[in-house]
Amino acid sequence: MAAPATSPPAPSNLKRIVAASLVGTTIEWYDFFLYGSAAALVFNKLFFPESDPLVGTLLSFLTYAVGFAARPLGALVFGHYGDRLGRKKLLVLSLLMMGGATFAIGLLPTHATVGAAAPVLLTILRLVQGFALGGEWGGAVLLVSEHGDAERRGFWASWPQTGAPAGQLLATGVLSALTALMSESAFGSWGWRIPFLLSGVLVLIGLWIRLSVDESPVFKAALAQAEERRSSAGAAEKMPLVAVLRHHWRDVLIAMGARMAENISYYVITAFVLVYATTAADLGKQTALNAVLIASAVHFAVIPMWGALSDRVGRKPVYLVGAVGVGLWAFPFFALIDTRNFGSLLLAVTVGLFFHGAMYAPQAAFFSEMFATRMRYSGASIGAQFSSVAAGAPAPLIATALLADFDSSVPISLYVIAAALITLLAVGCAKETRHRDLTDIEGAAAAPDAAAGAPKADARTV
């Protein structure tokens, strides 16, 4: 059955959809990154005070990594229901879960008050954060990808991706302002709670905007076709997860490999850098936070530029430039920080995020274009989030452990380079997707009754 054509949305409507996705992802990444920054700066003292400072940092990063462990489960659950019920409903739920967990962290008692129960409660709330974020990303980028016009899909779909640097910018900015305005004792005592409690206000704003947009027209057309087939043939529809593993397993592996360099480099550049700059390079917290703050603003600006470029030259070339860039920058990154100069630190982080943007910008459209509509939320989420367990989750932990064991940045640089090589291999094996039609509801693999003489689409990637 041919997919019904969907007309491009009006520019004003598309901008509202982009804004809804961007605001939601910004808030959710704010919550997620706020935890990472706090883990690097204060959680070691608040929740693991009996440990050596570097060991305490390792333990706080371990709770940080636990959030990543819950992301694949969130991808499975949100992907399944997002492909069955729609993108919008699940995005509202993910925002409520993430914001609620972050607000609750701001109310947590510390180790000094309740002892060992404090890190346990912290870990549980971190699991809720990870579960919610595992479902957020796929829905946010699909809502824009499936509304937007094919000619500029890379550009429009890259805007939800700017939610990551925007969230980082917001989280780092709030922490930077608080550490500048408050004494270290006041910040460690109660000031650290303020940015977590602010999440409650941000969630209300995000819900108001997100509830105002319509469901994806591509998904609604796919759902109508599924209902028509079910009523006429009486056949039950396969679970999205089963369909993904049957028809798109290769694309899932490619997406997982593509995320290795993107995920690892990002958390080394933005989270671990706070540890390295304040310990190995002996720079102040404020100096490190300011560098990440300014670099995140640049990151926000370059992501749509890389997304637009992917519309002109393709997703693969732009992605490969980013992977090569972060690999080549690994050694200069730490060498610049070792100069103990703010300008050099800023250059190191900014260039690293510039190259990271070349991978992150086309990723939304690239992954969306790999999967058929009725399994797209599941496929994109599984490919993106399962890799985070092996990539982003342990990245600050591994980097901190390597620094503690070798007292050198060389093993950390080699770690980033190894990730870049994996991504180069994965993306090199992928097919270019920028001309794929997202209104192909089922894909060739799910349409065995197609006309014998009709041109056949790539069964794996439509």
Steps between C-alpha positions, in 0.01 A plus 500: 500500500645833399554757770279804474685814415542748780525867421776699668379690808467876493823675605339638817371155598836337433677761712258433786570126472875565499461729801301235689765236434786738578354628827423150619841359414671805651323445832570128502868548413520779759386248758739232374807722469432674827548165667827442310641838600393455861654151502832651394489791744308424822335157512824329602500703824124494563425135434840325530685704765694209648691432178822643361408807287579332167333175611198702610489656154516151347207390718294807410571437131389140557155626604519724191565191286204317654271747323635379168426139595129588520497673161472178290200393706346843444573465128322163488193609696459847351590373152236226517221727617618790287461282190159381624347810658688791347801722560330785687348302792830335585691828480270654760552200730880507463511869588294446815717209614829678439391825664346325798815297569725806470279705734511213751882496491490860618311382810722201580663466841878456482729240656544719806125475568393146410828319442516225237136554402598828331700352209235226462223759457723698266556190286126424478421852380787476253343183360171686446690778320672252271176312425326825402786626285517163322153569365532875448757521224332274244160664534634856487702455182227295330233760571707754305629260233152374419350851486779670307560522128741247348720764338606650834445206734860501621475866598163482675572169674829638632313756715386246762868399511586852613306414815813320622732805491211724606441277802873489567514878464211547740627249757857625489386862499287455813779312679757756390286789625440330834866414557593859414240658728520260793777389729623145453356395836156649422491338157601162645247532782183607317579701187544190283129423548380817323562391137329165564193667648485741205419200283143506630439843346666401173286187468178702526622724216598198291164329552309810398691518170512125431125449552426765236637304201335237281594138458726412207296477174726220377425296813125569475502375139692187603259435787199536265651247261571256782141528621370445146710186456395368838131547427517355148740211553459442873879465535667620816781751450849390601655667802726788387800345677455170313468685169812706572711195583371316194525772235742759643755316714786622282385862535475460878864385508606789274320751725666351807844520342435852373430617854824371652723796412216750532399381848844434647659821372210710626515378859878521508486856367218628722491283816845351552665829407370644828692231687816524289515879501451528877733216603769425241520858367430663837251749356206637699143370477381836372763501226403152379127576513546824306690319224226239462238776513651701212580191293142374541373826349722441196381139487139619495573732208688251280257207525238650261784596265624140486138384461447731202827380347379140527203597282741610229779242508341210691486365853801272469766752388410742782493223759837366386658846526390514862636155585837575341508839671446377856754222445768740379418752774537253790870568571493879438192520727689394812824671397317834491340442841842412646618855425273609789386797298132591468531593132658164419236315703226687317657419161529132593134465598364717219681319217404165653132597505528646149598159365249327724226713341586356158394158631213611719327731250426250219437218746131581547414489130750220431348262758141599414558422133630150577167360624144450374229710667330235714832396651686831479465609864617156618782471245644848547469482881653152529790584271570826681447394861647150512832641389491751786555215748835418342588856397368795700427314823853392588686780318558734801549194721759342270677833444518566876626146567766531229615829648517347848694192380742660254510864616505592132258612231658276233280191571191725496597640159549146368157409638337783301695405186385137529139621518554716191629199305191297591275782381693538175452130432128505583413812300720382214284187476174699494315612189429865437145581613430866428269426204292242687123558515365491856145467369582144393290358780615140508812465290570233244576237760149526639327507164538153345193552282660783302455490127749270338615751246524798733841641597597356836619720783777404733327260740727588787485873504167638381 
